[in-house]
Amino acid sequence: MLKSSLLSASAAVLAAVSLAGCMTTTPTAELRPSQPVAHADTDASLYGLFLAGRAAMDLGHGQVAADYLARASEVEPDETFLKESAFTAALVAGDVHRAAALAPNASDSTQSMQKLGRLTQAVDELAAGDGRRAEALLVGDPLGPPHRAASALLLPWAAAEAGDWKTALTLQDARGDRLVTEVSLLNQALLFERNHRYADADAAFRKLMTDGDGASLYTAAYGEYLERRGRKADADALYVAALKADPTSRGVLAARARLAAGKAAPPAPSLTEGAAQALLAPAALFLADKQQELGLAYLRLVLRLDPQRDEAWLLVGDSMAQAGDVEAARAAYNHPLPGSPDYLGARARLIETYQSATDAPIVLKLAQDTVKASPGDPDALTLLADALRTSEHYQESADVLDQLITARGDTASWDLYYMRGVALEQAGRWPDAERDLKKALSLKPDEPDILNYLGYSWIDRGEQVKEGKAMIEKALATKPDSGAIVDSLGWAYYRMGDYDQSVQQLERATELEPADAEINNHLGDAYWRAGRRTEAAFQWRRVLTLQPDAKLRAEVEAKLRDGGPADTPKSSVAAG
């Protein structure tokens, strides 16, 4: 099967969030709470509130769920699980202020919920500018695992807000935790700068760059500090060195471009912005460790402190998208604005949420707007090229890729040749497409997408069928659960006249990709050739329910009308 995907500049690898029901604040008319329920309501009313809350959670309406569960907790204040459910729903939905008010206390909840509740209250107080209350919540009964790292990283910022500079500038005991060690050192450097102790700030930054496992992660922060101190040459040298190690670092690229343009460095972070930056590290770690509910809860705390923290919005969007809450994901991806280092990554992810064939005009408009906001940016142009191909503007897609390949010369990557090869093949320019696909394969010989596309193209054209089949089998060895590649293998057997094997492979392909119109169409053809006419007709009718494009719809309708496929399998074609 011919299938190319959006080649994003970056892709987050995050698992689906387990608490899928508490993930958006979108209201729903059917589940909107009415007036508050009196405490004297019956058990039936309590049960109804609980069921309504669960239903809202299942539909992805976290704020509505929090409303119902909070009211249920009011009806039965001694039910611990109701309080915890209301607190969690509000927190994960992003209503941190309300979650802080609902936070379980020592008398009515588990220790783990008490700790998360106290952390939530500390963040809410700090966001409101009450550093003393935030500091008191963090230095009282110590927050143990899994919140100890967050407590240690937030405390300096809360102390600074409270005017307790001794605590603010003291490195926290990391207890062997490398993450806490490094982020605490970054905190200290930024707080020294805020306290006008510039020599100490510089020393802390240099220690972080020398000792930190992820020194490149802190390059932009140190470079911006150097720029603020008027040391632009030192900042540029730092950026150049970092880009030699990682030429794709978008944050460093943006910093160097800004410096070259003579623009001022970003100001030092405010206390709440610094706290948000510190808390983002454990949030990302929870997500990487598959602790999805805690990770999302921490992201909401980050955004309570700094609603403009774009990295957090991207992670929220990724979590929502993988949980199936597409509208909430789109809302999150829309937060980064042009000029942000995360803007293009957010736009790529936003575009990926539009998967239906009918979404092609939306995808194209989004890509065009992205290029307008980031003129000349290679990643923006790559998005446009892919969107043009999806919208069936194949030659225009190839033209954009011509620009990118010409600009990069000998350094043009395999994916650009692959994308142009796909566009040219779909534009009907097979010799040029074959040349590009072969070039892509020479640059990355084991890439399954290239192997599959070129192999399928040969087979579908009746050219080099055996070689094409071998390439598809090689691709399948790398991606055994790819419905597109299994489909290609099934179609290879079809073209070679082995209909029983074709049916076997294509049935598996439809199990892997049940909503793919083209795969279902292929299975219908294989059924027909295998003499299973009733099943073939059923399969073709199913294709018509899967939003096929106009060309495929016309083809399938013709088969149903005329009694079978018009193509002739090319089993007699010599395969070389």
N, C-alpha and C positions, 0 to 999 in steps of 0.2 A: 504494500500500500504506500502511495506517495504521501508523506506527511512531514512537513517541516514545522518547526516551532519557533516561537519568539526567542531570539538570542539576547537575553537581557544582559545589561552590564553587570548586574549582580543579582544573586538569587538567595533569598534566605532559606535555610534548611531548618524548619521548625515543625514539630509534630502538631497534630490537631489538638485543640484545647479540650480537655475532658469535660469541663463544666459548660457544655454548649448552650445551656439555657440561659446563662447570666451574662450575655455578651453584647447587648445593645440597649440603648435607651430609646429606641424607636417605639412610639406608642401604638396601640391598636384599639380601635373603637370597641370591639367585642370584649376586651379585657380591661377596659379602663375602670378603676375603682370608683364607687359612688361616694356617698358621705361616710364619715367614720362610723365604725360599728361600736356600739356601747359594750361595756364589759359584761353586761348581763345577758349577752346573746347566748343562744343555746349551743350545745356541742355540734349540732348540725350546721350552724352558721360558721363555727370555727373550722369544721371540716371543709365547708364550702370555700372559705377563704384560702385554706391550705391547698385545696385542689386547683383553685384559680391561680394561685401563685405558681404551682408546679406546671400548669398548662402554659402560663406566660413564659416560664423558663424554657419549656420545650419548644415554644415558638420563637425563642431568641429575644424576647422583650424583657431585658433584665430590669429596667427601671420599674416597669409595671409589676414584675414579680416581686421586687423589693417592697412596693406599696402594699400588695396583698399580704405578704409574709409579715411585714411590720404590723399591720392591723391584726393579723392572727396572733402575733406575740402580745399585743395589747389585750386581746380577749383572754388569753391564757398566759399571763406573765411568768408562770413557773415552769413553762415548757422550754427547757434549754435548747432543744433542737430547733424550735421556731425562732428563737433569738439569733442563734448562729446562722440559720438559713437566711434570715432577713439581712443580717450584717454582711454575709458573704455576697448575697445578690446585689446589694447596694454598692459594695466595694468593686466587684468585678464589672458592674455596669458603668462604673466611673463616677458615681456620686459619693466621693470620698467624705465630704462634709457630713452627709447623712449617715454614712457608715460609721464615722467617728462617734456620732450620737448614739448609734445602735450597738457600739462595741461591747461585747460581753465583759462582765466583771468577774472578780475572783469567786463570787458566791454562786454563779449560775452557769459556769462553762468549763470546758476542758482547758488545760494549761496552754495547749497550742493555739487555741482560739483567743485566749487572754493575751498572749504575746503579740499575735497579729493585731488584735484590737488596740493594744497600747501603742504599737508602732504606727498604726493608722491615726490615732489621736495625736501622736507627736508630730507627724507630718502635717496634719491639719492645722495644728497650732503654729507650726513654723510657717506654713503658707499664709496664715493670717497675721504674721508678724509678731507673734508672742513667743520669743525665743526662750524666755524663762520657763514657761510651762512646758515647752517642747524639751528643753534640757532636763527638767525635773523628771519627765516621763522616761527619758532615756538613761538617766544615771541612778534611778531608784533601784528597784529590784531588777538586776541585770537580765536582759533578754538573752536567753540561751539559744541554741540551735533550734530551728534553722534561721533565726533572725538576728543572731549575734553580729554577723558581718554588717548587716544593714544598720544596726544600732551604732556600731563603732564608726561607720562611715558618715552617718548623719550627725553624730554628736558634735564634732568640731563646728559645723555650720550653725547648729542650734546655739552652741555656746557663744559663737561670734555675734549672733543676733541678740543674745542676752547681754553682751558686753563682757563676757568672761573670756578674755583673750588668753589667759594662761592655759585654760583647758583647750581653747580653740587651736592653739599653736603647738600643742603637745601631741606627738605621734601616739596613736592608740596601739595597745598591745595586740599584735596580729595573731598571736598564738600559733605561729607557723603557717597561717593562711596567706598564700602568695598574693591572692587578689586583694585582701585587706592591706597588705604591706604596700603594694604599688599604688592603689587608689588613695590610701592615707597619705602617701608621699606627695601625690598630685594635689590633694586637699591642702596639705601644709604649704606647698609652693604658692598656690593661689591665695591662701589666707595671709601668708607673709607679704605678698604683693599688696593685698588690701590693707594691711597694717603698715605699709610703707617701709618694710624691712627688705629692701630690694636685693642686697647682697645675700641675705638668707634665702630669699626666693630663688635667686639664680643658682645657689648651691643645691637647693632641693631639686630643682629641675634637672641639673646636671647629674645628680645622683640617680634620679629616676631614669634618665636616658642611658646611664652606664649600667645600672643594676637591673632595670626592668626587663622581664622576659619579652614584653611586647613594646619595646622602645618606640617602634614606628607608630604605635597607637597614640603616643604622647607628643609626637613631633609637632603637630599643628598647635597644640596648647603652648609648648615652649616657644615655637616660632612667633606666635601671636604676642606672647609676653615680651620677647626681644623687640618686636616691632613697636610695642607700646612704650618701650624704654628708649626708642630712637635708634636701636642697633639693627638697622635694616640689612646691612651687609652680612652680619652674623646670621640673621634669620634666613636670608636667601641661601647662604652656604648650607644651613641646616636642611632646608627644603631640597636642595640639589642632591645632597647625600642620601636623603630619604628616598628620593625618586630613583636613584641608581639601584637601591635595594628593592623597591617596589614601584615600577613605573605607572601602575594603575591606581595608586592611592588617590581616590577622588578628593579627599579632604586636603591632602598636601598639594595636589594639582590646583585646587581652587585657591588655596592660600598663596601659592607662588604667582598665580595669574593675577590675583588681587594686588599683591605687592608690585608686580611688574607694571600694573596699570596705575600705580601711584595712589591707590585708595588706602584709607586708614584701616588699621587692624580693628577687629571687633573689640569692644570694651571688655574689661575684666568681668567675669560673671558676677551677678548679684549673689547674695547669700542663698536665696532660694534656687537660683539657677545652678549654683555650685552644688547644692544639696541634691538636686535632681540628677545632675551628671554623676555624682557619687553613687546614687541609688540605682542608676541604670545598669551598672556592672553586675550586681547580684541578680537583678531582674533577668538579664540575658543569660546568666549562668543557670538559673532555675529552668528557663525554657530549654536550654541546651541539654539539661539533665532530665528532660521530660517531666518536670514538675510544673505542669501547665497552669493549673489554677493559681499556684503561688506566683508564677512568673507574670501572669496577666494582672493579678492583684498588685504586684510591685510596679508594673507599668502604669497602672492607674495612679499609684502614689507619686510616681515620677511626674506625671502630667498634672497632678494637683499642685506640685511645686513649680513646674515650668510648663505651662500649656503649649509653648512653642518648641518643645524638644522634639525635633523631627525624627531622630532615631527611634524614639519611643513610639511615635505614631506609626512608623513603618512596621515595627514589631507587633503592635496592636493589630494593624491591618493584616499581617501575615497570619496571626492567630485566628482572627475572625474568618479570613478566607478559607483556611484549612478546616475550620469548624463548620463551614457551610453558610455562614452569615454574610452573604455577599454585600448587602447594603451597608452594614457596619464596616466591612472592609473598605468599601469605596469611600465612605466618609473619612476613614482614617487616612487613606492614601491621598486624599485631596488636601490634607493639611500642609504638607511642605510646599512652599511657594518658589517661583523662579528665583534663582540666585542661591538657594540653599544647596549645599553639597548632596543632600538627599533627594532633591527634586526629581532628577531623572530616574533614579531607582524607584521612587514612588510612582512616577508616571508609567514606568514599565509594568509595575505590579498592578496598577489600576487598569491598564489595557488588558492584562491577563485575566481580569475578572469578567470580561466580555467574550464569552466563548461561543455563543450561538451564531449561526450563519447570518441571522437577521441583524446582528450587532455590528456587522462590518462597517456601515457608515459611521457609527459612533466611534469605533476604533480609529478609523481614518481621521476623523475630526480631532480626536484626542492627540494623535500623532502629529498632525499638522500644527495644532496649537503648541505642542511641545517644541517643535522646530522653531516656531516664531519666538517662543520664550527663550530658546537656547540656540540662536542661529550659529550654524557651522559646527555645532558639537557633534562628534562622530557617533556617539551613542544615540542622540536624538535622531540623527539621520538614519541610523540602523532601525530604530523604531518605525520611522516613516516608510522605509523600504519594505519592511515586513507588513505594515498596514496596507500599503498599496497592493502588495501581492494578495493579501487576504481579500481585498476589495476587487480583485480581478483586474487591476491595472498593472498587468505583468511587465509591459515594456517600461512603464514609468518607474516601477520598482527596480528593474535592471539598470535604468539610467542613474538612479540615486546611488546604487552600488558601484557603478562605474566611477563616480566621483570619489567614493571612499577608497576603492582599490587603487585608483590613480594617485590619490593623495598619499597613500602609504607606500606605494612602490613595492620594493622587494620585501618590505616588512608586513605586507598585507596578510592577514591570518586566514586559516583554512575556512573559518565560518563565513567570511565575506564571499569567498569563491563558491562555497556551498549554497549560500542564499541566492547569489546571482545565477548559479546553475539551475536552481529550482525555478526562479522567475523566468529564465529563458526557456526552460522546458515547457512551462505552462503558456508561454507566449508563442509556442510553436517553432522555436528556433533550436531544434534538437542538436545539430552539429556544434553550435556554440555552447549549448548547455552541457553536452557531453564533455567538451574540452574543460569547462570550469569544474565539473564534478570530478573529473580525473585529476585536475590540479589540486582540488581540495583533498582528494584521497592520497595524493603524493605527499602532502604536507602532514596528514594525519591518517596513516594507513589502517589503523584499527578503530576508527570512529564509526560506531554502529549506524548513525543516521546517514552518513555518506554511503556506507556499504549497502544499506537497505534501499536508499533512493536510486542509486545507480544500478544496483542489481535488479530492482523492480522495473526500472525503465527499460533495461535491455530485454527482460522477459516479456513485458507488455508489448514491446515492439517486435518480438520474435527474433531478437538478435542476441547471440551469445547466451542462450538460455541456461546451459549447464554452468557456465562461469557465473552468471547472475545468481543462480540458485546457490552456488557455493558461497558467494558473498553474503547472501541473505542468511544462510546457516551460520556463517561466522558472526554476523551481527547478532543473531539470536542467541548465540553462546554467551555473548556479553550482556544482553538484555532479554532473558528468557521469558519474562512476563510482559513484554511489549505486544499489545494487541496489533499494532500497525505492522510489526515485523512478522508476527505469526501469520497475519493476513497475506503478507508478501509471499511467504513460503507456500501457503495454500494456493495462491494464484499461480505460483510457479508450477505446482503439480497440475493445476487446471490447464495451463498452456501446454504442458507436456502430455496431456491426455490421461493422467492418472486421477480419475474423478473420485475414487474412494479415498485416496490420501488427501485430495483437495478438500473434500467434505470434512474429513477428520480435523484437518488444520483450521479450516474456516469456522467450524463449530467452536473450536477453542478460542479463536480470535473474537467471536461474538460474545463469548463468556467474559473475555477480558475487556472488551469495549462494546457493551450491549447497545449503546445509543449511537454508535457510529453508522451513518447511513451507507457509506461506501462498502464497509465490511459486510453489512447485512445484504447488500446487493450482490456482492461476490458469492456469498453463501447461497443465495437464491439461484444464481447461474450454475453453481456446482451441483446443487440438488437437481436442477433441470437436466444437466448432462448425465447425471447418475441415474436418471429415470424416475426420480422422486418428484413428480410434477405438482402434486398437491402441496407438498412442503415448499417447493419453489415459489408457487403463487402466494402462499402465506408470507414467505420471507419478503417478496417484492412489495406486498401490501404494507408490510411493516415498515419498509423503507420510506414509504410515503408519509408515515406518521412521525418521522425523525427529522423533519425540516431539511430535506435535501436541497441542494442548490438547483437552479432552474434546469441546468443541463442534465443532471442525474434524474430529476423528476420526469423530464420528458422521455429519457431512456427507459425508465421503469414503466411508465404508463404505456409506452409502445410495446414492451414485452408482455404486459398483461393483456393488451388489446390484440396483439398479433400472435400470441402463443409461443413465447420463448425468446431467448437472446438471438440477435442477428449475427453475432460474431462467430467466427470459426476458429476453434482452438488450433494452435500452430505447432502441434506435436511433431510434424514432419520437418520443421525447420531445423537445420543443423545448428547445434550449439557449440560455439567455440570458445 
